[in-house]
Amino acid sequence: MNSGEAFVKAIAGTINKNFGNIKIAFDVICVILSIILSLIFFDMKIIGTREGTIISAFLTGIVVKFFTNMLKKTLDTFLSGNTSTMLNIKGTAYSNKI
């Protein structure tokens, strides 16, 4: 996890909000700040911030929320060390006992 992601995770954990929502807000604030700084330092021209930057600011958090919701149960089971019941690819539970 890079420092930006860790910062977002710390904020989300502190205020008990969804990581994906905080990620979207953080990314949008960073893009707005970059546009403002670009306007200040480059004679009222936006340099380095284009449509891809704005789109990714919104989509990254949405993708994170989607995969977090999809994989939460499987990751919680795997990370807790309880591997006796895991999910197979179709999403049905099975036991690994012989």
C-alpha positions as CSV (number, residue, x, y, z in Angstrom):
1,M,0.0,0.0,0.0
2,N,1.5,3.3,-1.0
3,S,1.4,6.4,1.3
4,G,-1.6,8.0,-0.4
5,E,-3.7,4.8,0.0
6,A,-2.5,4.4,3.6
7,F,-3.6,8.0,4.3
8,V,-7.0,7.3,2.8
9,K,-7.3,4.1,4.8
10,A,-6.3,5.9,8.0
11,I,-9.0,8.6,7.5
12,A,-11.6,6.0,6.6
13,G,-10.8,4.0,9.7
14,T,-10.8,7.0,11.9
15,I,-14.2,8.4,10.8
16,N,-15.7,4.9,10.2
17,K,-16.6,5.5,6.6
18,N,-16.3,3.3,3.5
19,F,-12.7,3.3,2.0
20,G,-14.1,3.6,-1.5
21,N,-16.1,6.7,-0.7
22,I,-13.1,8.4,1.0
23,K,-10.9,7.4,-1.9
24,I,-13.2,9.1,-4.4
25,A,-13.3,12.3,-2.3
26,F,-9.5,12.2,-1.8
27,D,-8.8,11.7,-5.5
28,V,-11.2,14.5,-6.5
29,I,-9.7,16.9,-4.0
30,C,-6.2,16.1,-5.3
31,V,-7.3,16.8,-8.9
32,I,-9.0,20.0,-7.9
33,L,-5.9,21.1,-6.0
34,S,-3.7,20.2,-9.0
35,I,-5.9,22.3,-11.3
36,I,-5.8,25.3,-8.9
37,L,-2.0,25.0,-8.6
38,S,-1.6,24.7,-12.3
39,L,-3.7,27.9,-12.9
40,I,-1.6,29.8,-10.3
41,F,1.9,28.7,-11.4
42,F,1.4,28.4,-15.2
43,D,-0.2,31.8,-16.1
44,M,-3.9,30.6,-15.9
45,K,-3.3,27.5,-18.0
46,I,-4.1,24.0,-17.0
47,I,-1.0,21.9,-17.5
48,G,-0.8,18.1,-16.8
49,T,-4.5,17.6,-15.9
50,R,-6.6,16.3,-18.7
51,E,-9.7,14.2,-19.0
52,G,-8.0,10.9,-18.1
53,T,-7.0,12.3,-14.7
54,I,-10.5,13.5,-14.0
55,I,-12.1,10.2,-15.1
56,S,-9.6,8.1,-13.1
57,A,-10.2,10.2,-10.0
58,F,-13.8,9.1,-10.0
59,L,-13.4,5.5,-11.4
60,T,-10.7,4.3,-9.1
61,G,-12.8,4.6,-5.9
62,I,-15.8,3.0,-7.7
63,V,-13.7,0.0,-8.8
64,V,-12.2,-0.3,-5.3
65,K,-15.7,-0.3,-3.8
66,F,-16.9,-2.9,-6.3
67,F,-14.1,-5.4,-5.7
68,T,-14.1,-4.8,-1.9
69,N,-17.7,-5.8,-1.8
70,M,-17.2,-8.7,-4.1
71,L,-14.2,-10.2,-2.2
72,K,-14.8,-9.2,1.4
73,K,-16.1,-12.5,2.6
74,T,-13.5,-14.5,0.8
75,L,-10.6,-12.3,2.0
76,D,-11.9,-12.2,5.6
77,T,-12.1,-16.0,5.6
78,F,-8.6,-16.3,4.1
79,L,-6.9,-13.7,6.2
80,S,-8.5,-15.1,9.4
81,G,-6.7,-18.4,8.9
82,N,-10.0,-20.3,8.8
83,T,-9.5,-22.2,5.5
84,S,-11.8,-25.1,6.3
85,T,-14.6,-23.3,4.5
86,M,-13.7,-21.3,1.4
87,L,-15.6,-20.1,-1.6
88,N,-15.1,-21.7,-5.0
89,I,-15.3,-19.8,-8.2
90,K,-19.1,-20.1,-8.5
91,G,-19.5,-18.6,-5.0
92,T,-20.8,-21.8,-3.3
93,A,-19.2,-22.9,0.0
94,Y,-17.3,-26.2,0.2
95,S,-15.3,-27.8,2.8
96,N,-11.7,-28.9,2.2
97,K,-11.9,-31.8,4.7
98,I,-11.2,-35.2,3.2
